Every structure is written in C-alpha cells, then in structure tokens.
C-alpha cells in the first residue's frame, strides 16, 4: 500500500489543489480491477478515482487511444469526468460517480430495470456525436492474441484451434452483413457499469473502439449471466422496440465470439502470471461456454437470421 500511496500522491500533484497543498488525502481505498491498480481517494471536499495501469498492459493497450475515447465518453455524459491523465503512462484521475452501485451479475439480477438502464446507456454511447479512435477487429485480435501466446509458448485449451476454425461461417456471415460501426466499449464487464437506480454509467475504456454495437450487448449479456428475459429487456430498451430475429441473432452470435476472444486474453494473463485471479480457470471456463453455445441447437438459426 505504501508504494502505491506514493504513486497516487505523485499523480495527484497534477491537480492544482494538491500541488498547492490545499487538498490532502483523508482516506485511500483499493477497489477492484483485474489488471490495474484502482483506488478511491477521499480528499478534503472531493472524492476521486486514481487508476495506475498494471505492469505489462502497455503491450496490448494503447493509452493514447484509451484517453481519447474516455474523453469522448465523458463529454457524451455517460462516463466519469476526467480531471487529469497521462497519455503515455496511462495514469488517470477521474471524479468519483456517486451515489451509484458498482454492478455485479447478482446486482443485475436483483436491481429492477438494470438491464434496461444498461441498454439505454449503451444506446447513448453508440450514438455519441464523436467517433472513437481504433477499430475493434474481432478476428484480427484473435490472430494477434494467438501470436502473443505463441511467443510465450503458452498452452491453449484442448480443441481451441478447432473452435476457431468452426467460427469461419460466423466470420463470413458478419463480413457479408456488416453493421454500421459505432463508438463501443468492447469490454462491458459488470464492474464497468455503475447504477444509481435511475441511470447507468459506464467506465473503463481500455479496449474501446469503433465496433459493431451488438458486440457490447452480447458481451454484457455473457458477463452478467443474463436470462433470456433480461436479454429482451436490454435489447428492447436499447432499440426502442422488440428486436427482430436478425438483431437478436446478431447479439447471440457475439455472445459466443466474445468468449472465444476473452479466452485468449485470459490465457495471456495466465502466461504473464497475473496474480489477480486464476486466469487458467477463467480462460477454460469461457472456452467451455463458447463451445456449448456454438454447439447448441439454435445457434445455426441465429446465424441464418443475420444472413437474411
């Protein structure tokens, strides 16, 4: 904690009130985060979040892109106000959003209307008036992550390459029926959503970029463990109407594809011995879920729906 406090105190000197000594830290609280150090800072009359990037993240996250996209999201009104950030190191200071609950799968189930509020928030993101930098290319990222794992001589779950090959019809269907790209979060973990009961906020823009909007909805559904009813609640709030078979099918297809991609991300964390959690279990769990969905009776029907 002492080492991190020194980093946080150094970062805070970039705010005038801390540089002048007018503001002082009164309490420091470590928050969640799989790869980064994230702290709540209570100081005098303000409450802040200081994010210090984890070691090694510079190999796969462009901090300048992240910062640009975070500013766009903040100006759109769906994310935290950024007070200071370093586009080189990725250290960022933002205003704490409160009162709001940091979401979890359990809270998405227990907080009435939360799936709909998430859908409304993502609609605001996807219709932001400014574009994001970076284009999120699913299959190119799979290839890049596989190359990184080869360099590390990492082990893949048995059958992973076969599932990548089995996803070829999905790649073809998406290429033949492209969606208009929009600013997307691309990594909608439950913990990246903050709910105050009336509206949902979205934070953490490390993987954001221009993408098919249905990726965000499909990925959140997976992360939150949504039921079919919650999927429909989110989609209906997002679209403003009951989804068509093609819209629903596109979201379900991305549920499988996000697990295919994040399996590899988990394997990279495992190879780098990230101690935040058991990333081998994380990766293999996602892979098994991907295989189950792609092998389910309805998956081919969803593929046909998006192909018209």
C-alpha positions in Angstrom: 0.0 0.0 0.0 2.8 2.5 0.8 4.4 2.1 -2.6 1.0 2.7 -4.3 0.3 5.6 -2.0 3.5 7.3 -3.2 2.4 6.8 -6.8 -1.0 8.2 -6.1 0.3 11.2 -4.2 2.7 11.9 -7.1 -0.2 11.7 -9.6 -2.4 14.0 -7.5 0.2 16.8 -7.7 -1.0 17.3 -11.2 -4.2 18.8 -9.7 -3.7 22.4 -8.6 -5.4 22.0 -5.2 -3.0 19.1 -4.3 0.1 20.8 -5.8 -0.6 23.8 -3.6 -1.3 21.8 -0.5 -4.9 23.0 -0.2 -6.2 19.4 -0.6 -5.0 16.4 1.4 -5.8 12.7 1.3 -8.0 11.7 4.1 -8.5 8.0 3.1 -7.4 5.6 0.4 -9.4 2.5 -0.6 -8.3 -0.1 -3.1 -11.1 -1.0 -5.5 -11.4 -3.9 -7.9 -9.5 -4.4 -11.1 -8.1 -7.5 -12.8 -5.0 -5.8 -14.3 -4.8 -2.3 -12.9 -4.4 -0.6 -9.5 -7.6 1.4 -8.9 -8.0 3.5 -5.7 -10.8 5.6 -4.3 -9.3 8.8 -2.8 -11.2 10.8 -0.3 -9.6 14.2 0.0 -10.8 17.3 1.8 -14.1 18.1 0.0 -13.8 15.8 -3.0 -13.8 12.1 -3.9 -11.7 10.8 -6.7 -10.6 7.7 -8.5 -6.9 7.2 -9.4 -6.1 4.4 -11.8 -2.5 3.2 -12.2 -2.1 0.7 -15.1 -0.8 -2.8 -14.4 2.6 -3.9 -15.4 2.7 -5.3 -18.9 -0.5 -3.8 -20.1 1.4 -1.4 -22.4 2.0 -4.4 -24.7 -1.7 -4.6 -25.7 -3.3 -1.4 -24.7 -2.7 2.0 -26.5 -3.1 4.5 -23.7 -3.4 7.5 -26.1 -6.4 5.8 -27.8 -7.9 4.9 -24.4 -7.7 8.5 -23.2 -9.2 10.0 -26.4 -12.1 7.6 -26.1 -12.6 8.2 -22.4 -12.8 11.9 -23.1 -15.5 11.3 -25.8 -17.5 9.1 -23.4 -17.2 11.8 -20.6 -18.4 14.5 -23.0 -21.3 12.3 -24.1 -22.4 12.3 -20.4 -22.2 8.5 -19.8 -18.8 8.3 -18.1 -16.8 9.8 -15.3 -15.3 13.3 -15.6 -11.6 13.1 -16.2 -9.6 15.5 -14.1 -6.1 14.6 -15.4 -4.5 11.8 -17.3 -1.1 10.9 -18.8 -1.5 9.6 -22.3 1.9 8.0 -22.1 1.8 6.1 -18.9 -2.0 5.7 -18.6 -2.3 7.1 -15.1 -5.7 8.7 -14.8 -7.6 10.7 -12.2 -11.4 11.0 -12.5 -14.2 12.2 -10.4 -16.0 9.5 -8.3 -19.5 8.8 -9.5 -21.9 8.7 -6.5 -24.2 7.6 -5.3 -24.0 4.5 -7.5 -23.6 0.8 -7.2 -20.8 -1.0 -8.9 -22.7 -3.7 -10.8 -22.2 -7.5 -10.5 -24.1 -10.4 -12.0 -26.1 -10.6 -8.7 -27.0 -6.9 -8.8 -28.1 -7.1 -12.4 -30.5 -9.8 -11.3 -31.7 -8.1 -8.2 -32.0 -4.4 -9.2 -35.2 -4.0 -11.1 -34.8 -2.4 -14.6 -31.0 -2.6 -14.5 -30.8 -4.5 -17.8 -32.9 -1.8 -19.5 -30.9 1.0 -18.0 -27.7 -0.6 -19.4 -29.4 -0.8 -22.8 -30.2 2.9 -22.7 -26.7 3.8 -21.6 -25.2 1.7 -24.5 -27.6 3.4 -26.9 -26.2 6.8 -25.8 -22.7 5.5 -26.2 -23.3 4.1 -29.7 -24.9 7.3 -30.9 -22.2 9.6 -29.5 -21.5 12.5 -31.8 -17.8 12.0 -31.9 -16.1 8.8 -33.2 -13.7 6.7 -31.1 -10.1 6.0 -32.2 -9.1 2.5 -33.0 -11.2 -0.1 -34.8 -12.0 -3.2 -32.8 -11.4 -6.1 -35.3 -12.6 -9.3 -33.7 -10.8 -11.9 -35.9 -7.7 -9.8 -36.3 -7.5 -9.6 -32.5 -7.9 -13.3 -32.2 -4.9 -13.7 -34.6 -2.9 -11.1 -32.6 -3.6 -12.8 -29.3 -2.7 -16.2 -30.7 0.6 -14.8 -31.9 1.3 -13.4 -28.5 0.6 -16.8 -26.9 2.9 -18.5 -29.4 5.7 -16.1 -28.5 5.2 -17.0 -24.8 5.0 -20.8 -25.6 1.7 -20.8 -23.8 -0.7 -23.8 -23.7 -4.2 -23.5 -25.4 -7.2 -25.4 -24.1 -7.7 -28.6 -26.0 -9.7 -28.0 -29.1 -9.3 -24.2 -29.2 -8.0 -24.1 -32.8 -10.8 -26.4 -33.9 -13.4 -24.0 -32.5 -11.6 -21.0 -34.2 -12.0 -23.0 -37.5 -15.6 -23.7 -36.7 -16.2 -20.0 -36.3 -15.3 -19.4 -40.0 -19.0 -19.3 -41.0 -19.6 -16.7 -38.4 -16.8 -14.6 -39.7 -18.2 -15.0 -43.3 -21.8 -14.1 -42.2 -20.6 -11.0 -40.3 -18.4 -9.9 -43.2 -21.3 -10.3 -45.7 -23.8 -8.5 -43.5 -21.7 -5.7 -41.9 -23.2 -3.3 -39.3 -22.5 0.4 -39.2 -19.6 0.9 -36.8 -20.1 3.0 -33.7 -18.2 4.0 -30.6 -18.3 0.9 -28.4 -17.0 -0.1 -25.0 -15.9 -3.6 -26.2 -15.2 -4.9 -22.7 -18.5 -4.4 -20.8 -17.8 -6.3 -17.6 -20.5 -5.8 -15.0 -18.0 -3.9 -12.9 -17.7 -1.3 -15.6 -21.3 -0.3 -15.1 -22.4 2.0 -12.2 -26.1 2.2 -11.4 -27.8 4.9 -9.4 -31.3 3.4 -9.8 -32.3 6.0 -12.5 -29.5 5.8 -14.9 -26.4 3.6 -15.7 -22.9 5.0 -16.1 -20.1 3.2 -18.0 -16.4 3.4 -17.1 -13.0 1.9 -18.2 -12.2 2.5 -21.9 -9.0 0.4 -22.3 -10.4 -1.8 -25.1 -12.8 0.6 -26.6 -13.1 1.4 -30.3 -15.3 1.5 -33.3 -17.2 -1.7 -33.5 -20.5 -3.5 -34.3 -22.8 -2.2 -31.5 -24.3 -5.6 -30.9 -20.9 -6.8 -29.6 -21.4 -4.7 -26.5 -24.9 -6.1 -25.8 -23.8 -9.7 -26.4 -20.7 -9.3 -24.2 -22.6 -7.7 -21.4 -25.2 -10.5 -21.5 -22.4 -13.0 -21.1 -20.7 -11.1 -18.3 -23.8 -10.6 -16.3 -25.3 -14.0 -17.0 -28.5 -12.5 -18.4 -31.6 -14.7 -18.7 -33.5 -14.7 -22.0 -35.9 -12.3 -20.4 -33.1 -9.9 -19.4 -31.7 -10.1 -22.9 -35.0 -9.0 -24.3 -35.3 -6.2 -21.6 -31.9 -4.9 -22.6 -32.5 -5.2 -26.3 -35.9 -3.6 -26.3 -34.7 -0.7 -24.2 -31.7 -0.3 -26.5 -33.7 -0.4 -29.7 -36.9 1.2 -28.6 -38.8 -1.8 -30.0 -38.9 -5.6 -29.8 -35.8 -6.9 -31.6 -36.1 -8.6 -35.0 -34.7 -12.2 -35.4 -31.7 -10.7 -37.1 -31.0 -8.2 -34.3 -31.4 -10.9 -31.6 -29.4 -13.4 -33.6 -26.5 -11.0 -34.0 -26.4 -10.4 -30.3 -26.3 -14.2 -29.6 -23.6 -14.7 -32.1 -21.4 -12.2 -30.3 -22.1 -13.9 -27.0 -20.1 -16.8 -28.4 -17.5 -14.7 -30.1 -16.7 -12.6 -27.0 -16.0 -15.8 -25.1 -13.8 -17.0 -27.9 -11.7 -13.8 -27.8 -11.6 -13.4 -24.0 -10.4 -17.0 -23.6 -7.2 -15.8 -25.2 -7.0 -12.7 -23.1 -7.2 -14.9 -20.0 -4.5 -17.2 -21.3 -2.2 -14.1 -21.8 -2.8 -13.1 -18.2 -2.1 -16.7 -17.1 1.1 -16.7 -19.1 2.2 -13.4 -17.6 1.4 -14.9 -14.1 -1.1 -12.1 -13.3 -2.0 -12.9 -9.6 -5.4 -11.1 -9.7 -7.2 -14.4 -10.1 -6.9 -18.0 -11.5 -6.8 -17.0 -15.2 -6.4 -20.6 -16.4 -9.8 -21.4 -14.8 -11.2 -18.1 -16.2 -10.0 -18.9 -19.8 -11.1 -22.5 -19.8 -14.5 -21.6 -18.3 -15.1 -19.1 -21.1 -13.9 -21.6 -23.7 -16.3 -24.3 -22.5 -19.2 -21.8 -22.5 -18.3 -20.7 -26.1 -18.3 -24.4 -27.2 -21.6 -25.0 -25.6 -23.3 -22.0 -27.3 -21.8 -22.7 -30.7 -22.9 -26.4 -30.4 -26.4 -25.5 -29.2 -29.4 -26.4 -31.5 -30.4 -22.8 -32.0 -27.0 -21.3 -33.0 -27.2 -22.1 -36.7 -30.7 -20.5 -36.7 -29.2 -17.3 -35.3 -26.5 -17.5 -38.0 -29.1 -17.8 -40.7 -31.1 -14.9 -39.3 -28.2 -12.4 -39.6 -27.6 -13.7 -43.1 -31.1 -12.8 -44.2 
